[in-house]
Amino acid sequence: MKKVLIVDNSSYMRMFVKKIIEKGGSYSVLEASDKNDAMHIFKVEDPDIVILDLNMSESTMEGIEVLSNIIEINPEAVVIIISAVQHEEVKEKCMALGAKDYIKKPIDADILMNTLKEYK
């Protein structure tokens, strides 16, 4: 069973994404609400996939910092960004830092599950 870590400051969004993932396959879901929890869980649990919201605070910098830290620890980590940020340059920066995909909010359940299936 693959472990998926959902990192989002919104408990509603974590619950929404968790329900999609649990309904769509055999995944064990972990949750983190901030960068400190995310990094602790990533180091201890070694999830197979990280679903990371960029805007965990007032800016995208916190999410980008988490992405950078995860990739520094494990350059092969599968990090999927979820974000309401629609700027192409932000997406390009995330991909250049090592994100495997970038899904725009609002999240489409089919797109999310198809993306996860790519990394089984």
N, C-alpha and C positions, 0 to 999 in steps of 0.2 A: 504494500500500500504506500503510495507516494504521500509525502508530507508537503503541505502547502502552508506557507506563512502569509497571512493577510496583514498588511500594515496600513492603517488608516486611523486618523484621530476621531472619526465619526463612528460611534457604536452602531448606528443604523446602517451605514455602508458596509461595515464588517459583517453584520448579520445578513444583509442582502447578498453579499458575495459568497459568504459561507453557505447559505441555503442553495444558491446556484451550484456551487461546487459539490456539495454533498448529494444533491439530487442527480447530478450528471455523471457521477463515477465513484470509483473507490479511492477516495482521498482522505487522509487524516488532516484536519484543518487546525492550525495554530493561529492565534491572534495577538497583535501588538498595537497599542494606541499611540506610541510615540517612538522617537528614535532610540532612546535608551532601552526600552523594552524590546524593540526590534533587533537591536544588535545583540542583546543578551540571548534572546531566543535563537537567533541565527547561529551564534557560537555554540550554544548548548545542544540544540536540537538538529542542526545541520539539515534544514528543509531542502527538499528537491526543487521547489519552486517558491519564489517570493513574489507576491502581488503587492506592489508598492504605490501608494498614493503620493504624489509629489507635494501636495499642499497640506502638510500636517500642522502648519502654523500659518502665519500671515504671508509667507512667501514660499516659492518652490525650492528655496535653498536647503531646507531641512530634508526634503525628499531626495534631492540631488546628493546631499551629504551622506545619507544612508546608502544610496546606490553606490557611491564611490567607496564607502567603507566595506560594503559587501563584496564588491569586485576586487578590492585590495586583499581581502581575506581569501576569497576563492574566485579567481579569474574566470572559471567555468560556470559560475553560479547562473541559474536561470532566473532573471528578474524581469517581471512584466510590469510595466508602468501603467497605472490607471490615473487619469487626470482630466479635469475640466479645462485645463490650459490648452488652447487650440493653436498656439503659435508654433509654426513649423520649426523655428530655430531651437525651441525648447525640446521638441521631439528629437531633432538631430543631435543635440547635446547629450541627451540621455542615451541614445543609440551609440554615440561615439564613446561614452563612458562604459558601455558594456551591457546595457539593457538589451534583452532579446526581442521585446515587442513593446508597443505603446498603444493602449486602448483608451479612446476618448470617452469621458462620461457625458451623458448617462450611459451606463454599461448595458450592452445588449448581451443577454444570457448566452445566445448561440455563438456569438463572436468570442466571448470569454471561454466557453467550453471547447470550441474548436482550437483556440490558441493553446489551452492547456494540453489538449490531446497531441499537439505537435511535439511536446516534450515528455511524452510517456516513455 
